[in-house]
Amino acid sequence: MGLLYSKTYPYIIALLCSILSYKFSSYIPYPNIPTILPQTMTFGGIIVGFFATTLTILYSIDESKTLIKKIKKADYYDLIVSYLFQTIYSGFILASISTAGLFMNFQIVNIFDQIYFSIWVFTFISSLLLSFRIIRILGKILSSN
């Protein structure tokens, strides 16, 4: 997977999903949205907690360890840290946007609800894909010899 692709695919796919959710917003059952927001708040919190812990562990590993030497020699250490921060930020934004949605009235759908939902879709999909990306990368690193 190319570096440009790896850096951008979560955002491109999330943007496409967001645009599609806006385009087909007439098919979305808006009154049901508040039922999923608490779960996405929890998911965002789990993302923040898990990857912040991962980042802390990565920082605490002694630089003399073979794994860290290999990562730094290949110039991937800063990239991995950047990916971890992006994932943490996306989880925080997802939890925040989901919290804001709890205060909205989705019974009478208007343009603001449609825009909110498109933004929520973007943050949810990007959080999923950013989490998948860093888990995949860390899995490859840990399973390599």
C-alpha positions in Angstrom: 0.0 0.0 0.0 1.5 3.4 -1.0 2.2 6.0 1.6 -0.2 8.6 0.0 -3.0 6.0 -0.2 -2.3 5.0 3.4 -2.5 8.6 4.6 -5.6 9.5 2.7 -7.9 6.5 2.2 -9.7 6.9 5.6 -10.7 10.4 4.8 -11.6 9.9 1.1 -13.9 6.9 1.9 -15.4 8.8 4.9 -16.0 11.8 2.6 -17.7 9.7 0.0 -19.9 8.1 2.6 -20.8 11.5 4.0 -21.7 12.8 0.6 -23.8 9.8 -0.1 -25.6 10.1 3.2 -26.4 13.7 2.4 -27.6 12.9 -1.1 -29.8 10.1 0.1 -30.9 11.8 3.3 -34.6 11.4 2.4 -34.2 7.7 3.1 -32.6 8.0 6.5 -34.9 7.4 9.5 -33.8 10.5 11.5 -36.0 9.9 14.5 -33.9 6.7 15.2 -30.6 8.5 15.2 -30.6 9.4 19.0 -30.7 5.7 19.8 -27.3 5.1 18.3 -25.6 8.2 19.6 -24.8 6.9 23.1 -23.1 3.9 21.6 -21.0 6.0 19.3 -20.0 8.2 22.2 -18.8 5.0 24.0 -17.0 3.9 20.8 -15.2 7.2 20.5 -14.2 7.1 24.2 -12.8 3.5 23.7 -10.8 4.7 20.7 -9.3 7.6 22.7 -8.5 5.4 25.7 -7.1 2.4 23.8 -4.9 4.4 21.4 -3.8 6.9 24.0 -2.6 3.8 26.0 -0.9 2.4 22.9 0.8 5.7 22.3 2.0 5.8 25.9 3.4 2.3 25.7 5.1 3.2 22.4 6.8 6.2 24.0 7.8 4.2 27.1 9.6 1.4 25.2 13.3 1.8 25.5 15.0 3.0 22.3 17.5 0.2 22.7 14.9 -2.4 21.9 15.2 -4.1 18.6 11.6 -3.3 17.6 12.0 0.4 18.1 15.4 0.5 16.4 13.8 -1.2 13.3 10.9 1.2 13.2 13.1 4.3 13.6 15.7 3.0 11.1 12.9 2.6 8.5 11.7 6.1 9.3 8.2 4.9 10.4 8.3 5.9 14.0 7.0 9.5 13.4 4.4 8.2 10.9 3.1 5.7 13.4 2.9 8.4 16.1 1.1 10.6 13.7 -1.4 7.9 12.8 -2.0 7.2 16.5 -2.7 10.9 17.1 -5.1 11.1 14.2 -7.0 8.1 15.5 -7.1 9.6 19.0 -8.4 12.9 17.7 -11.0 11.2 15.5 -12.3 9.3 18.5 -12.5 12.5 20.5 -14.3 14.3 17.7 -16.7 11.4 17.2 -17.6 11.4 20.9 -18.1 15.1 20.9 -20.3 15.2 17.8 -22.3 12.3 19.1 -22.8 14.2 22.4 -23.9 17.3 20.5 -26.5 15.1 18.6 -28.2 14.1 21.9 -29.4 17.7 22.2 -30.9 17.8 18.7 -34.6 17.2 17.8 -34.7 14.8 14.9 -38.5 14.6 14.9 -38.8 17.5 12.5 -36.1 17.0 9.9 -34.5 20.1 8.4 -31.3 21.0 6.6 -29.3 21.2 9.9 -30.2 17.6 10.7 -29.0 16.5 7.3 -25.8 18.4 7.6 -25.2 17.1 11.2 -25.8 13.5 10.1 -23.4 13.9 7.1 -20.7 15.2 9.5 -21.5 12.4 11.9 -21.1 9.8 9.1 -17.8 11.3 8.1 -16.4 11.2 11.7 -17.8 7.7 12.4 -16.4 6.2 9.2 -13.1 8.0 9.5 -12.8 6.8 13.1 -13.4 3.2 12.0 -11.0 3.4 9.2 -8.3 5.2 11.1 -8.6 2.6 13.9 -8.3 -0.2 11.3 -5.3 1.4 9.7 -3.2 1.7 12.9 -4.3 -1.7 14.1 -3.2 -3.2 10.8 0.1 -1.4 10.9 0.9 -2.4 14.5 -0.2 -5.9 13.7 2.3 -6.1 10.8 5.1 -4.7 13.0 4.5 -7.0 15.8 4.2 -10.1 13.6 7.3 -9.3 11.6 10.6 -11.0 12.4 
